[in-house]
Amino acid sequence: MGKYVLDGRYGSHLEMFGINVGEALREAGAPEDLFSRHRPTLEEAAYYRFMDAVGSQAKDPQLPIRIASADGVESFSPPLFAAYCSENAKTCCERLSEYKRIIAPMRYRTISTERTVEVEMAASGVGLSLPQFLVESEMVFLLHIIRAATRTVIHPIQIHMTDPPTTGDLSRYARCPIRKSGRNRIIFQRTDMDKPFISYNEGMWDYLAPELQRRLYEMKEGDPAAMKVRSALTGLLPSGRTTIKDVASTLGISPRTLERRLAKENTTFQQQLNSTRELLAKHYIRNTDMSSGDIAFLLGYQEPNSFLRAFTQWTGLSVSEYKNTTTTQQPKNKTPTTLSILKNPIEERSE
């Protein structure tokens, strides 16, 4: 989604905790003086490299917690402050789901039920993974602003991470178990998420909302239609919404308009759907231990056999053959995931 504007204070914030920001930027392939510039920006891949480099310097397992829970972090940017001014934690997460992408190449996805509120954090690009340091920091930050805004030590039911930390520091801070999973998500009790924020400020929200909408609109307008379709599909596929009507509705345009825009880019909706499914399927096979049935579910297929046939058409290989070709390249943090976990997160609650 192009370049992301960073808050210039973030560099000095990291330096307060002993991070050599210039070195981290250099490792990311970015200018060492980036944060001193009027409008510091990073592309998605460079942003992830930077966060990886920061994480490699954080030898103290407490450091991500201290960095993300420091006083004043919620004021670093309008989207974060808008979330802090929300009526409650549920609305806070919904605003982060809408506006987080303005300041970072990642997606928040909030799912609310009568019993729980689940927040999933994922990379904005198809087939990409969030750095561990970024995931841990984001989860601590979310907990920090909820606790600060409610004056209550709210703790989640569970935290799921693709690459959980090897120490128990995050679990102790969150006061909940952390499980290895195929997705990064944090699950709260709905009653906790409905508690009122003492920082609630509707007037400030009214002031910030038009500017946030303008910046979001500019970002969306600047993207090719094909990229918008792939981004929308990434969030829609697990719920089985796979039609051009579903995607057009998400983008706020008509299916015919979407077809015309894709045609101008010499592609079709079906080509983008197939491409997105193929990229995601390869990512799940390489980086998780999900079964073919689980992957089929996440890609919006009603029958696993339909996915298996499609995968063979895309790659010329069966799923097992493709898995064998990537075995030597698979990361050490492959994660077991089951369909029951995806469908019934509340039932995973530890004793």
N, C-alpha and C positions, 0 to 999 in steps of 0.2 A: 504494500500500500504506500510506496514511496518513502519519503523521509519523515521522521518523527522529531518534533521540537522538544528538546529537553529543558528542564528548569535549570538555569545557571547555578542555582544554589546547591544543586545535588552534588556537584563536584566537591565543593567545600564541605558539605555535610559528610561525604565519605572520608575526606581527609581528616576530619575531626576524630575518626575512629582508626586512624593509622593506615588507611588505604593510599597507596601511591597511584593517584588517578592518572597522572601522565603516563606511567608505565602501562597501566591497564588500557588506556586509549591507544598507545603504541602497539600493544599486542593485538588490539582489535582492528588495526590498520587505519586508525583515525588520527587526526592532528592532536598533538599533546596539549595544545592550548585551547581545545574545543570549548571548554566551559567558560573561558574568558571572552568568547565571541558574543556578539550582540544576539544572535539567534542560533544557538548550538543545535545541530540536527544530526541524526544518524539513520542510516537505512537499517532495515530489519536484521539482516545477517550481521552487520557490524554491531548493532545493539546487543544481539545475543553473545557475540564474541566478547564484547566489553563486559557484560555481566558474568560471563565465564571467567574472565581474567580477574575481575573483582573477587569472585568466589574463591579463586585459587590463592588469593592473598589472605583470605579470611581463615587463618589457621585456628583461631579460637572459635569453637562451635557456638559460643554465645554471641559472636559478633553479628550475624544476620538478625538476631533478635534485638540487639541493642540498636542497630542501625535503623531498623524498621519501626521500632517502638519509641523512638526519641520524641521529645516534646516538639510540637510544631510541624511534624511531617505532613499533617493533613492540609497545611496551607501552602504546600509547594506548587500547586497548580489549581486553576479553576475547577477542573473535573473532580479533583480530590476534595476541595473545599465544599463544592456543591453536594457531594455525598455526605460530608460531615454535617451539613445543614439540614439533612433529611428529617422527616417526621419520626422514623424508626429505622432499625437495622435492615428490615426487608426493603424499604424504599432506598436506603443507602446502597444496597447491593444491586438493585435494579438500575440505579443511576450509574453505577460503575459499569454495569453490563452495557449500558448505552454509550458512555462517554470515555471509558478507559482507553479506547483505541486512538483517541486524539493525541495522547501523550506517550503511548508505548505500543509496540507491535504485539499485542496479546488481546485475547478475548475473555471477558467474563460472561458466563452464562448462568442465569439465575432461574431455578425451578422451584416453585412454591407449591406445597400441598397443605392439607389441613393440619398435618402433623410436623412437617419439616420444611426447611428452606435449604436448598443445596446450591452451592456456588462452585462452578467448574471454571478452571483457568486453563487456557490453551493458547498455543501459538496462533497468530493470525494467518500464517501461510500454510497451505496444504502440505502435509508430510513433514512439517518441522516440529521440533520439540523445544520446550522451554528449558533453559538452564536451571539446574537444581537450586543455585543460589537465588535466582529470581523467584522461583516458586515458593521457596521457604520465606523469603522476604515479603512477598505479597500476602501470604497467609498470616504472617505475624502482623503486617500492617492492617489487614482487615480486622483481625481480632483486636488490635490496639485501638482503632477508632471506635469500634463498637463498645468496647469496655469504657473508653474515655467518655463517650457520648451518653452512656447509660449510667455511669458511675457504678457499674456492676461487673464483677468478674465472671462474665459469661463464658462458658466453655462449650465447644462443639460436641456433638455426639461422636463423630469420628472425623479423621483427616485421612485422605487417600492421596498417595504420591507415587509417581512412576519411579522416582529415585529418592526414597526417604533418607534423611541424614542417619549416619551410623551411630550417633550418640542419642541420648534421651532428652536433650535440652529442649527441643521443640515440643515434644510430648508433655514435658513438665510445664512449659510455658502455657500451652494450650489446655492442659489438664484433661486430655483425652487421648485415646490410643491412635497410633498412626499405622496405617496399613499400606503395604505395597500393592499397587493396582495399575491398571492400564490408563488411568486418567488422574489428573490432579484436581481434587475437589474437597470441599469442606462442608460438612453437613451439620446444621443447627436444629434445635428444637424450635418449632414455629412460635411457641409462647415467648421464648427469649427474643426472637426477631421482631416481635410486635411491641416490645417494651419501648416507651417513648424516649427520644433523644432530648437531653437537656440543651443540646446545641441547635435544636430545631429553629430555623429562621426562614420563614416563607418569603419574607421581603428580600433576603439575600438570594434565594433561589430565583425569584422573579427577575432579579437584576442579572444573574449569571446565565439563566436558561437561553435567552436569545443569542448570546455570544457563543455558547456551546453548540447550539443548533447550527449557527452559521459556519463554525469551524468544521463540524461534522459534515455538513452539506458540501463544503469545499473539498473535503477529502474524498467523498463519494463521487463527486463530479469529476475529479481528476483521475479516477481509475478507469481502465478499460472495462467494457461491459463484461467480457469474459472473466476478468478477475473478480468483479462483483458477484457474478454467478457462482464461481467456485467458493468464494468466501461465504455466501449465503448457504450453499449446499452443505458446507461443513457443519453448520449448526442444525440444518433441517433434516439431514439424512437419518440420524438416530431415531427420530420420531416418525419415520416412514413417509415424510413429505418430500416427494421426489419429482413433482410435476413442474412444468414451466409456470403454471398458475400459482403454485406455492411460492416459487422464487420471485416472480413478478410482484406478488403481494408483499413479500418481505422488503423488496426494493422500492415499493411505492409507485410502481408503474404498471401499465397494462401488459398482458402477455404479447400482444401484437407489437407494442413499442419495443419490448425486450428482444423479440425476434429480429426486428429491423436493425437494432443496434449490434446484435451479434453478427448479422449478415454483413454489415459494414466492416467487421473485423474478420470476415471470411471464415466464420465458424458457425456452429449451430448449438442449440441447447443440448441436444442429445450427445454431441461430441464433448461438451463441457461436463455433462453428467458422467459419461463414461470415464473421462480423464480424471475427474475428481475421485470417483470410486476406485480407479486403478491405483492412484497415488496413495490414497488412504489405506487400501488393502495391503499394498507393499509395506507401508509404514507399520501397520499392525503386525504383519507377519514377521518383519525384521526385529521389532522392538518389544513384542509382548508374547505371551504364551496363550493367547486367546484361541479358542477353537474356531473352526470354519463357521460354525453356527453363530457364534458370538459376533464374528466379523460381519457375517451376512446381515445380522440384526442392526449393527451400527451403520451399515451402508444402505439401509432402507429396503433390503430384500425380504420378501415374505417367506421365501423358501430357500434354505441353504443351497440346494442343487442349482438354483438359478444363479447364485453367486459363483459356484464352482465352474459352471459352464462359461460364464462371462469371463472369469479370470483366465481360463485356458485360451479363450479367444483373444484377450488382451496380450498375453505373454507367450503363448505357445507352450506353456508349462502348466502342470497341475500345481495346486497349492503346496503339496508335499515336495514336489520336485523343486519348486522355487525356494522353499524353505531350506532344502538341502544345499542349494547353490549359495545361500547366504549364511550358512551356519558358522563358517570361520570368521565372518565379519560382524556377527551379532554382538551387541554390547552386553556387558556383564550384568546389567540391571534388568534383564528380561523379566516380565512380571506376569504372574498368573492372574487371570481375570475370568469370571464366570458370568453367564447371562443373568443368573439370579442376583448377583451383586448390582448389575446395571439396572435391573428392573425394581429391586426391592432393597434400597440402601438402608432403610430403617431396621431391617431384620438382621443387619450385620452388627448391631450395637453390642459392645462387649459387656460382660457382666460387671 
